[in-house]
Amino acid sequence: METAKRVIRVQQRQDRFNEHISTGAKSSIDRKVSGKDTAGSWSMFEAHWSLKGGPPLHVHQVEDEWF
């Protein structure tokens, strides 16, 4: 994979492509680094949860999820 040519800053509560993902109940996910930026090797999101505890229990079939 080719190394990055430039730095792109994405401020807190902003989405890389201005496409905030709404999860309902005043919760959202903002993309910080897209697979488009990394040739599909990884991505990064910032999650904002209005309810204590975060998202409901779920399983990713293909992706890894780290906190």
mmCIF file of the N, C-alpha and C atoms, coordinates in Angstrom:
data_MODEL
# 
_entry.id   MODEL 
# 
loop_
_atom_site.group_PDB 
_atom_site.id 
_atom_site.type_symbol 
_atom_site.label_atom_id 
_atom_site.label_alt_id 
_atom_site.label_comp_id 
_atom_site.label_asym_id 
_atom_site.label_entity_id 
_atom_site.label_seq_id 
_atom_site.pdbx_PDB_ins_code 
_atom_site.Cartn_x 
_atom_site.Cartn_y 
_atom_site.Cartn_z 
_atom_site.occupancy 
_atom_site.B_iso_or_equiv 
_atom_site.pdbx_formal_charge 
_atom_site.auth_seq_id 
_atom_site.auth_comp_id 
_atom_site.auth_asym_id 
_atom_site.auth_atom_id 
_atom_site.pdbx_PDB_model_num 
ATOM 1   N N  . MET A 1 1  ? 0.839   -1.174  0.000  1.00 0.00 ? 1  MET A N  1 
ATOM 2   C CA . MET A 1 1  ? 0.000   0.000   0.000  1.00 0.00 ? 1  MET A CA 1 
ATOM 3   C C  . MET A 1 1  ? 0.891   1.246   0.000  1.00 0.00 ? 1  MET A C  1 
ATOM 4   N N  . GLU A 1 2  ? 0.473   2.234   -0.716 1.00 0.00 ? 2  GLU A N  1 
ATOM 5   C CA . GLU A 1 2  ? 1.196   3.496   -0.813 1.00 0.00 ? 2  GLU A CA 1 
ATOM 6   C C  . GLU A 1 2  ? 0.994   4.318   0.461  1.00 0.00 ? 2  GLU A C  1 
ATOM 7   N N  . THR A 1 3  ? 2.030   5.021   0.905  1.00 0.00 ? 3  THR A N  1 
ATOM 8   C CA . THR A 1 3  ? 1.904   5.854   2.096  1.00 0.00 ? 3  THR A CA 1 
ATOM 9   C C  . THR A 1 3  ? 1.126   7.118   1.783  1.00 0.00 ? 3  THR A C  1 
ATOM 10  N N  . ALA A 1 4  ? 0.549   7.694   2.820  1.00 0.00 ? 4  ALA A N  1 
ATOM 11  C CA . ALA A 1 4  ? -0.284  8.890   2.661  1.00 0.00 ? 4  ALA A CA 1 
ATOM 12  C C  . ALA A 1 4  ? 0.524   10.058  2.107  1.00 0.00 ? 4  ALA A C  1 
ATOM 13  N N  . LYS A 1 5  ? -0.096  10.827  1.263  1.00 0.00 ? 5  LYS A N  1 
ATOM 14  C CA . LYS A 1 5  ? 0.550   11.983  0.651  1.00 0.00 ? 5  LYS A CA 1 
ATOM 15  C C  . LYS A 1 5  ? 0.216   13.279  1.387  1.00 0.00 ? 5  LYS A C  1 
ATOM 16  N N  . ARG A 1 6  ? -0.881  13.285  2.146  1.00 0.00 ? 6  ARG A N  1 
ATOM 17  C CA . ARG A 1 6  ? -1.295  14.500  2.846  1.00 0.00 ? 6  ARG A CA 1 
ATOM 18  C C  . ARG A 1 6  ? -2.103  14.136  4.077  1.00 0.00 ? 6  ARG A C  1 
ATOM 19  N N  . VAL A 1 7  ? -2.205  15.080  4.966  1.00 0.00 ? 7  VAL A N  1 
ATOM 20  C CA . VAL A 1 7  ? -2.976  14.900  6.188  1.00 0.00 ? 7  VAL A CA 1 
ATOM 21  C C  . VAL A 1 7  ? -4.327  15.579  6.009  1.00 0.00 ? 7  VAL A C  1 
ATOM 22  N N  . ILE A 1 8  ? -5.372  14.892  6.392  1.00 0.00 ? 8  ILE A N  1 
ATOM 23  C CA . ILE A 1 8  ? -6.713  15.468  6.351  1.00 0.00 ? 8  ILE A CA 1 
ATOM 24  C C  . ILE A 1 8  ? -7.228  15.507  7.779  1.00 0.00 ? 8  ILE A C  1 
ATOM 25  N N  . ARG A 1 9  ? -7.545  16.680  8.266  1.00 0.00 ? 9  ARG A N  1 
ATOM 26  C CA . ARG A 1 9  ? -8.060  16.819  9.625  1.00 0.00 ? 9  ARG A CA 1 
ATOM 27  C C  . ARG A 1 9  ? -9.582  16.768  9.612  1.00 0.00 ? 9  ARG A C  1 
ATOM 28  N N  . VAL A 1 10 ? -10.113 15.952  10.501 1.00 0.00 ? 10 VAL A N  1 
ATOM 29  C CA . VAL A 1 10 ? -11.560 15.872  10.671 1.00 0.00 ? 10 VAL A CA 1 
ATOM 30  C C  . VAL A 1 10 ? -11.837 16.212  12.131 1.00 0.00 ? 10 VAL A C  1 
ATOM 31  N N  . GLN A 1 11 ? -12.455 17.334  12.373 1.00 0.00 ? 11 GLN A N  1 
ATOM 32  C CA . GLN A 1 11 ? -12.702 17.822  13.725 1.00 0.00 ? 11 GLN A CA 1 
ATOM 33  C C  . GLN A 1 11 ? -13.704 16.931  14.469 1.00 0.00 ? 11 GLN A C  1 
ATOM 34  N N  . GLN A 1 12 ? -13.702 17.053  15.786 1.00 0.00 ? 12 GLN A N  1 
ATOM 35  C CA . GLN A 1 12 ? -14.653 16.323  16.626 1.00 0.00 ? 12 GLN A CA 1 
ATOM 36  C C  . GLN A 1 12 ? -16.074 16.654  16.187 1.00 0.00 ? 12 GLN A C  1 
ATOM 37  N N  . ARG A 1 13 ? -16.918 15.622  16.156 1.00 0.00 ? 13 ARG A N  1 
ATOM 38  C CA . ARG A 1 13 ? -18.321 15.718  15.742 1.00 0.00 ? 13 ARG A CA 1 
ATOM 39  C C  . ARG A 1 13 ? -18.504 16.147  14.291 1.00 0.00 ? 13 ARG A C  1 
ATOM 40  N N  . GLN A 1 14 ? -17.465 15.912  13.473 1.00 0.00 ? 14 GLN A N  1 
ATOM 41  C CA . GLN A 1 14 ? -17.547 16.145  12.037 1.00 0.00 ? 14 GLN A CA 1 
ATOM 42  C C  . GLN A 1 14 ? -17.266 14.838  11.320 1.00 0.00 ? 14 GLN A C  1 
ATOM 43  N N  . ASP A 1 15 ? -17.834 14.667  10.137 1.00 0.00 ? 15 ASP A N  1 
ATOM 44  C CA . ASP A 1 15 ? -17.656 13.458  9.345  1.00 0.00 ? 15 ASP A CA 1 
ATOM 45  C C  . ASP A 1 15 ? -16.709 13.745  8.183  1.00 0.00 ? 15 ASP A C  1 
ATOM 46  N N  . ARG A 1 16 ? -15.893 12.789  7.824  1.00 0.00 ? 16 ARG A N  1 
ATOM 47  C CA . ARG A 1 16 ? -14.904 12.945  6.745  1.00 0.00 ? 16 ARG A CA 1 
ATOM 48  C C  . ARG A 1 16 ? -15.539 13.457  5.460  1.00 0.00 ? 16 ARG A C  1 
ATOM 49  N N  . PHE A 1 17 ? -16.722 12.950  5.123  1.00 0.00 ? 17 PHE A N  1 
ATOM 50  C CA . PHE A 1 17 ? -17.407 13.327  3.886  1.00 0.00 ? 17 PHE A CA 1 
ATOM 51  C C  . PHE A 1 17 ? -18.712 14.072  4.153  1.00 0.00 ? 17 PHE A C  1 
ATOM 52  N N  . ASN A 1 18 ? -18.868 14.626  5.359  1.00 0.00 ? 18 ASN A N  1 
ATOM 53  C CA . ASN A 1 18 ? -20.090 15.337  5.762  1.00 0.00 ? 18 ASN A CA 1 
ATOM 54  C C  . ASN A 1 18 ? -21.331 14.471  5.593  1.00 0.00 ? 18 ASN A C  1 
ATOM 55  N N  . GLU A 1 19 ? -21.212 13.192  5.928  1.00 0.00 ? 19 GLU A N  1 
ATOM 56  C CA . GLU A 1 19 ? -22.323 12.235  5.831  1.00 0.00 ? 19 GLU A CA 1 
ATOM 57  C C  . GLU A 1 19 ? -22.545 11.588  7.198  1.00 0.00 ? 19 GLU A C  1 
ATOM 58  N N  . HIS A 1 20 ? -22.992 12.357  8.164  1.00 0.00 ? 20 HIS A N  1 
ATOM 59  C CA . HIS A 1 20 ? -23.229 11.815  9.504  1.00 0.00 ? 20 HIS A CA 1 
ATOM 60  C C  . HIS A 1 20 ? -24.196 10.641  9.407  1.00 0.00 ? 20 HIS A C  1 
ATOM 61  N N  . ILE A 1 21 ? -23.871 9.555   10.084 1.00 0.00 ? 21 ILE A N  1 
ATOM 62  C CA . ILE A 1 21 ? -24.725 8.370   10.096 1.00 0.00 ? 21 ILE A CA 1 
ATOM 63  C C  . ILE A 1 21 ? -25.580 8.434   11.355 1.00 0.00 ? 21 ILE A C  1 
ATOM 64  N N  . SER A 1 22 ? -26.887 8.595   11.182 1.00 0.00 ? 22 SER A N  1 
ATOM 65  C CA . SER A 1 22 ? -27.782 8.673   12.326 1.00 0.00 ? 22 SER A CA 1 
ATOM 66  C C  . SER A 1 22 ? -28.158 7.270   12.781 1.00 0.00 ? 22 SER A C  1 
ATOM 67  N N  . THR A 1 23 ? -28.074 7.039   14.083 1.00 0.00 ? 23 THR A N  1 
ATOM 68  C CA . THR A 1 23 ? -28.469 5.748   14.636 1.00 0.00 ? 23 THR A CA 1 
ATOM 69  C C  . THR A 1 23 ? -29.737 5.890   15.468 1.00 0.00 ? 23 THR A C  1 
ATOM 70  N N  . GLY A 1 24 ? -30.401 7.044   15.354 1.00 0.00 ? 24 GLY A N  1 
ATOM 71  C CA . GLY A 1 24 ? -31.637 7.302   16.078 1.00 0.00 ? 24 GLY A CA 1 
ATOM 72  C C  . GLY A 1 24 ? -31.387 7.792   17.486 1.00 0.00 ? 24 GLY A C  1 
ATOM 73  N N  . ALA A 1 25 ? -32.425 8.309   18.110 1.00 0.00 ? 25 ALA A N  1 
ATOM 74  C CA . ALA A 1 25 ? -32.387 8.772   19.506 1.00 0.00 ? 25 ALA A CA 1 
ATOM 75  C C  . ALA A 1 25 ? -31.191 9.688   19.790 1.00 0.00 ? 25 ALA A C  1 
ATOM 76  N N  . LYS A 1 26 ? -30.932 10.627  18.894 1.00 0.00 ? 26 LYS A N  1 
ATOM 77  C CA . LYS A 1 26 ? -29.855 11.611  19.054 1.00 0.00 ? 26 LYS A CA 1 
ATOM 78  C C  . LYS A 1 26 ? -28.458 10.993  19.086 1.00 0.00 ? 26 LYS A C  1 
ATOM 79  N N  . SER A 1 27 ? -28.304 9.813   18.551 1.00 0.00 ? 27 SER A N  1 
ATOM 80  C CA . SER A 1 27 ? -27.001 9.155   18.472 1.00 0.00 ? 27 SER A CA 1 
ATOM 81  C C  . SER A 1 27 ? -26.519 9.196   17.034 1.00 0.00 ? 27 SER A C  1 
ATOM 82  N N  . SER A 1 28 ? -25.203 9.252   16.845 1.00 0.00 ? 28 SER A N  1 
ATOM 83  C CA . SER A 1 28 ? -24.674 9.296   15.488 1.00 0.00 ? 28 SER A CA 1 
ATOM 84  C C  . SER A 1 28 ? -23.267 8.702   15.436 1.00 0.00 ? 28 SER A C  1 
ATOM 85  N N  . ILE A 1 29 ? -22.834 8.414   14.220 1.00 0.00 ? 29 ILE A N  1 
ATOM 86  C CA . ILE A 1 29 ? -21.497 7.906   13.975 1.00 0.00 ? 29 ILE A CA 1 
ATOM 87  C C  . ILE A 1 29 ? -20.880 8.789   12.895 1.00 0.00 ? 29 ILE A C  1 
ATOM 88  N N  . ASP A 1 30 ? -19.660 9.249   13.139 1.00 0.00 ? 30 ASP A N  1 
ATOM 89  C CA . ASP A 1 30 ? -18.948 10.078  12.170 1.00 0.00 ? 30 ASP A CA 1 
ATOM 90  C C  . ASP A 1 30 ? -17.715 9.339   11.669 1.00 0.00 ? 30 ASP A C  1 
ATOM 91  N N  . ARG A 1 31 ? -17.592 9.250   10.360 1.00 0.00 ? 31 ARG A N  1 
ATOM 92  C CA . ARG A 1 31 ? -16.444 8.594   9.736  1.00 0.00 ? 31 ARG A CA 1 
ATOM 93  C C  . ARG A 1 31 ? -15.252 9.545   9.822  1.00 0.00 ? 31 ARG A C  1 
ATOM 94  N N  . LYS A 1 32 ? -14.134 9.062   10.341 1.00 0.00 ? 32 LYS A N  1 
ATOM 95  C CA . LYS A 1 32 ? -12.912 9.853   10.437 1.00 0.00 ? 32 LYS A CA 1 
ATOM 96  C C  . LYS A 1 32 ? -11.921 9.459   9.343  1.00 0.00 ? 32 LYS A C  1 
ATOM 97  N N  . VAL A 1 33 ? -11.732 8.165   9.155  1.00 0.00 ? 33 VAL A N  1 
ATOM 98  C CA . VAL A 1 33 ? -10.885 7.633   8.083  1.00 0.00 ? 33 VAL A CA 1 
ATOM 99  C C  . VAL A 1 33 ? -11.723 6.607   7.343  1.00 0.00 ? 33 VAL A C  1 
ATOM 100 N N  . SER A 1 34 ? -11.787 6.727   6.057  1.00 0.00 ? 34 SER A N  1 
ATOM 101 C CA . SER A 1 34 ? -12.603 5.840   5.233  1.00 0.00 ? 34 SER A CA 1 
ATOM 102 C C  . SER A 1 34 ? -11.737 4.768   4.573  1.00 0.00 ? 34 SER A C  1 
ATOM 103 N N  . GLY A 1 35 ? -12.354 3.677   4.212  1.00 0.00 ? 35 GLY A N  1 
ATOM 104 C CA . GLY A 1 35 ? -11.666 2.668   3.423  1.00 0.00 ? 35 GLY A CA 1 
ATOM 105 C C  . GLY A 1 35 ? -11.189 3.247   2.098  1.00 0.00 ? 35 GLY A C  1 
ATOM 106 N N  . LYS A 1 36 ? -11.872 4.306   1.631  1.00 0.00 ? 36 LYS A N  1 
ATOM 107 C CA . LYS A 1 36 ? -11.442 4.996   0.410  1.00 0.00 ? 36 LYS A CA 1 
ATOM 108 C C  . LYS A 1 36 ? -10.067 5.631   0.607  1.00 0.00 ? 36 LYS A C  1 
ATOM 109 N N  . ASP A 1 37 ? -9.755  6.022   1.842  1.00 0.00 ? 37 ASP A N  1 
ATOM 110 C CA . ASP A 1 37 ? -8.470  6.653   2.150  1.00 0.00 ? 37 ASP A CA 1 
ATOM 111 C C  . ASP A 1 37 ? -7.344  5.640   2.310  1.00 0.00 ? 37 ASP A C  1 
ATOM 112 N N  . THR A 1 38 ? -7.680  4.384   2.593  1.00 0.00 ? 38 THR A N  1 
ATOM 113 C CA . THR A 1 38 ? -6.667  3.376   2.939  1.00 0.00 ? 38 THR A CA 1 
ATOM 114 C C  . THR A 1 38 ? -6.678  2.165   2.002  1.00 0.00 ? 38 THR A C  1 
ATOM 115 N N  . ALA A 1 39 ? -7.203  2.349   0.817  1.00 0.00 ? 39 ALA A N  1 
ATOM 116 C CA . ALA A 1 39 ? -7.308  1.244   -0.155 1.00 0.00 ? 39 ALA A CA 1 
ATOM 117 C C  . ALA A 1 39 ? -8.076  0.060   0.436  1.00 0.00 ? 39 ALA A C  1 
ATOM 118 N N  . GLY A 1 40 ? -9.053  0.362   1.293  1.00 0.00 ? 40 GLY A N  1 
ATOM 119 C CA . GLY A 1 40 ? -9.906  -0.671  1.858  1.00 0.00 ? 40 GLY A CA 1 
ATOM 120 C C  . GLY A 1 40 ? -9.312  -1.461  3.008  1.00 0.00 ? 40 GLY A C  1 
ATOM 121 N N  . SER A 1 41 ? -8.131  -1.070  3.497  1.00 0.00 ? 41 SER A N  1 
ATOM 122 C CA . SER A 1 41 ? -7.494  -1.872  4.538  1.00 0.00 ? 41 SER A CA 1 
ATOM 123 C C  . SER A 1 41 ? -8.037  -1.599  5.936  1.00 0.00 ? 41 SER A C  1 
ATOM 124 N N  . TRP A 1 42 ? -8.525  -0.383  6.217  1.00 0.00 ? 42 TRP A N  1 
ATOM 125 C CA . TRP A 1 42 ? -9.112  -0.091  7.531  1.00 0.00 ? 42 TRP A CA 1 
ATOM 126 C C  . TRP A 1 42 ? -9.905  1.207   7.469  1.00 0.00 ? 42 TRP A C  1 
ATOM 127 N N  . SER A 1 43 ? -10.702 1.440   8.484  1.00 0.00 ? 43 SER A N  1 
ATOM 128 C CA . SER A 1 43 ? -11.463 2.684   8.615  1.00 0.00 ? 43 SER A CA 1 
ATOM 129 C C  . SER A 1 43 ? -11.612 3.002   10.095 1.00 0.00 ? 43 SER A C  1 
ATOM 130 N N  . MET A 1 44 ? -11.993 4.229   10.390 1.00 0.00 ? 44 MET A N  1 
ATOM 131 C CA . MET A 1 44 ? -12.152 4.650   11.786 1.00 0.00 ? 44 MET A CA 1 
ATOM 132 C C  . MET A 1 44 ? -13.395 5.529   11.902 1.00 0.00 ? 44 MET A C  1 
ATOM 133 N N  . PHE A 1 45 ? -14.144 5.289   12.997 1.00 0.00 ? 45 PHE A N  1 
ATOM 134 C CA . PHE A 1 45 ? -15.364 6.034   13.242 1.00 0.00 ? 45 PHE A CA 1 
ATOM 135 C C  . PHE A 1 45 ? -15.340 6.626   14.644 1.00 0.00 ? 45 PHE A C  1 
ATOM 136 N N  . GLU A 1 46 ? -16.082 7.713   14.829 1.00 0.00 ? 46 GLU A N  1 
ATOM 137 C CA . GLU A 1 46 ? -16.306 8.296   16.150 1.00 0.00 ? 46 GLU A CA 1 
ATOM 138 C C  . GLU A 1 46 ? -17.798 8.178   16.434 1.00 0.00 ? 46 GLU A C  1 
ATOM 139 N N  . ALA A 1 47 ? -18.150 7.506   17.511 1.00 0.00 ? 47 ALA A N  1 
ATOM 140 C CA . ALA A 1 47 ? -19.555 7.285   17.854 1.00 0.00 ? 47 ALA A CA 1 
ATOM 141 C C  . ALA A 1 47 ? -19.988 8.208   18.981 1.00 0.00 ? 47 ALA A C  1 
ATOM 142 N N  . HIS A 1 48 ? -21.199 8.732   18.865 1.00 0.00 ? 48 HIS A N  1 
ATOM 143 C CA . HIS A 1 48 ? -21.794 9.598   19.878 1.00 0.00 ? 48 HIS A CA 1 
ATOM 144 C C  . HIS A 1 48 ? -23.116 8.955   20.300 1.00 0.00 ? 48 HIS A C  1 
ATOM 145 N N  . TRP A 1 49 ? -23.181 8.494   21.543 1.00 0.00 ? 49 TRP A N  1 
ATOM 146 C CA . TRP A 1 49 ? -24.380 7.802   22.018 1.00 0.00 ? 49 TRP A CA 1 
ATOM 147 C C  . TRP A 1 49 ? -25.109 8.679   23.019 1.00 0.00 ? 49 TRP A C  1 
ATOM 148 N N  . SER A 1 50 ? -26.398 8.872   22.821 1.00 0.00 ? 50 SER A N  1 
ATOM 149 C CA . SER A 1 50 ? -27.196 9.678   23.745 1.00 0.00 ? 50 SER A CA 1 
ATOM 150 C C  . SER A 1 50 ? -27.594 8.871   24.977 1.00 0.00 ? 50 SER A C  1 
ATOM 151 N N  . LEU A 1 51 ? -27.627 7.565   24.842 1.00 0.00 ? 51 LEU A N  1 
ATOM 152 C CA . LEU A 1 51 ? -27.997 6.709   25.964 1.00 0.00 ? 51 LEU A CA 1 
ATOM 153 C C  . LEU A 1 51 ? -26.752 6.118   26.605 1.00 0.00 ? 51 LEU A C  1 
ATOM 154 N N  . LYS A 1 52 ? -26.777 5.940   27.882 1.00 0.00 ? 52 LYS A N  1 
ATOM 155 C CA . LYS A 1 52 ? -25.644 5.359   28.591 1.00 0.00 ? 52 LYS A CA 1 
ATOM 156 C C  . LYS A 1 52 ? -25.422 3.918   28.126 1.00 0.00 ? 52 LYS A C  1 
ATOM 157 N N  . GLY A 1 53 ? -24.170 3.568   27.870 1.00 0.00 ? 53 GLY A N  1 
ATOM 158 C CA . GLY A 1 53 ? -23.854 2.183   27.524 1.00 0.00 ? 53 GLY A CA 1 
ATOM 159 C C  . GLY A 1 53 ? -23.539 1.931   26.072 1.00 0.00 ? 53 GLY A C  1 
ATOM 160 N N  . GLY A 1 54 ? -23.872 2.839   25.171 1.00 0.00 ? 54 GLY A N  1 
ATOM 161 C CA . GLY A 1 54 ? -23.527 2.669   23.760 1.00 0.00 ? 54 GLY A CA 1 
ATOM 162 C C  . GLY A 1 54 ? -24.510 1.820   22.983 1.00 0.00 ? 54 GLY A C  1 
ATOM 163 N N  . PRO A 1 55 ? -24.044 1.196   21.901 1.00 0.00 ? 55 PRO A N  1 
ATOM 164 C CA . PRO A 1 55 ? -24.942 0.458   21.009 1.00 0.00 ? 55 PRO A CA 1 
ATOM 165 C C  . PRO A 1 55 ? -25.414 -0.849  21.633 1.00 0.00 ? 55 PRO A C  1 
ATOM 166 N N  . PRO A 1 56 ? -26.519 -1.383  21.113 1.00 0.00 ? 56 PRO A N  1 
ATOM 167 C CA . PRO A 1 56 ? -26.978 -2.680  21.601 1.00 0.00 ? 56 PRO A CA 1 
ATOM 168 C C  . PRO A 1 56 ? -25.985 -3.783  21.209 1.00 0.00 ? 56 PRO A C  1 
ATOM 169 N N  . LEU A 1 57 ? -26.054 -4.896  21.874 1.00 0.00 ? 57 LEU A N  1 
ATOM 170 C CA . LEU A 1 57 ? -25.205 -6.034  21.577 1.00 0.00 ? 57 LEU A CA 1 
ATOM 171 C C  . LEU A 1 57 ? -25.364 -6.414  20.104 1.00 0.00 ? 57 LEU A C  1 
ATOM 172 N N  . HIS A 1 58 ? -24.243 -6.581  19.409 1.00 0.00 ? 58 HIS A N  1 
ATOM 173 C CA . HIS A 1 58 ? -24.279 -6.919  17.992 1.00 0.00 ? 58 HIS A CA 1 
ATOM 174 C C  . HIS A 1 58 ? -23.009 -7.674  17.606 1.00 0.00 ? 58 HIS A C  1 
ATOM 175 N N  . VAL A 1 59 ? -23.009 -8.250  16.407 1.00 0.00 ? 59 VAL A N  1 
ATOM 176 C CA . VAL A 1 59 ? -21.884 -9.039  15.916 1.00 0.00 ? 59 VAL A CA 1 
ATOM 177 C C  . VAL A 1 59 ? -21.476 -8.508  14.547 1.00 0.00 ? 59 VAL A C  1 
ATOM 178 N N  . HIS A 1 60 ? -20.164 -8.376  14.322 1.00 0.00 ? 60 HIS A N  1 
ATOM 179 C CA . HIS A 1 60 ? -19.641 -8.050  12.999 1.00 0.00 ? 60 HIS A CA 1 
ATOM 180 C C  . HIS A 1 60 ? -19.186 -9.345  12.354 1.00 0.00 ? 60 HIS A C  1 
ATOM 181 N N  . GLN A 1 61 ? -19.709 -9.630  11.184 1.00 0.00 ? 61 GLN A N  1 
ATOM 182 C CA . GLN A 1 61 ? -19.366 -10.872 10.504 1.00 0.00 ? 61 GLN A CA 1 
ATOM 183 C C  . GLN A 1 61 ? -17.996 -10.814 9.829  1.00 0.00 ? 61 GLN A C  1 
ATOM 184 N N  . VAL A 1 62 ? -17.571 -9.644  9.409  1.00 0.00 ? 62 VAL A N  1 
ATOM 185 C CA . VAL A 1 62 ? -16.338 -9.518  8.625  1.00 0.00 ? 62 VAL A CA 1 
ATOM 186 C C  . VAL A 1 62 ? -15.324 -8.589  9.307  1.00 0.00 ? 62 VAL A C  1 
ATOM 187 N N  . GLU A 1 63 ? -15.784 -7.563  10.007 1.00 0.00 ? 63 GLU A N  1 
ATOM 188 C CA . GLU A 1 63 ? -14.903 -6.541  10.552 1.00 0.00 ? 63 GLU A CA 1 
ATOM 189 C C  . GLU A 1 63 ? -14.453 -6.834  11.975 1.00 0.00 ? 63 GLU A C  1 
ATOM 190 N N  . ASP A 1 64 ? -13.284 -6.308  12.355 1.00 0.00 ? 64 ASP A N  1 
ATOM 191 C CA . ASP A 1 64 ? -12.834 -6.295  13.734 1.00 0.00 ? 64 ASP A CA 1 
ATOM 192 C C  . ASP A 1 64 ? -13.291 -4.986  14.345 1.00 0.00 ? 64 ASP A C  1 
ATOM 193 N N  . GLU A 1 65 ? -13.542 -4.988  15.652 1.00 0.00 ? 65 GLU A N  1 
ATOM 194 C CA . GLU A 1 65 ? -13.950 -3.760  16.324 1.00 0.00 ? 65 GLU A CA 1 
ATOM 195 C C  . GLU A 1 65 ? -13.126 -3.617  17.585 1.00 0.00 ? 65 GLU A C  1 
ATOM 196 N N  . TRP A 1 66 ? -12.417 -2.507  17.704 1.00 0.00 ? 66 TRP A N  1 
ATOM 197 C CA . TRP A 1 66 ? -11.564 -2.257  18.873 1.00 0.00 ? 66 TRP A CA 1 
ATOM 198 C C  . TRP A 1 66 ? -12.009 -0.989  19.553 1.00 0.00 ? 66 TRP A C  1 
ATOM 199 N N  . PHE A 1 67 ? -11.864 -0.977  20.868 1.00 0.00 ? 67 PHE A N  1 
ATOM 200 C CA . PHE A 1 67 ? -12.200 0.220   21.653 1.00 0.00 ? 67 PHE A CA 1 
ATOM 201 C C  . PHE A 1 67 ? -10.971 0.714   22.345 1.00 0.00 ? 67 PHE A C  1 
# 
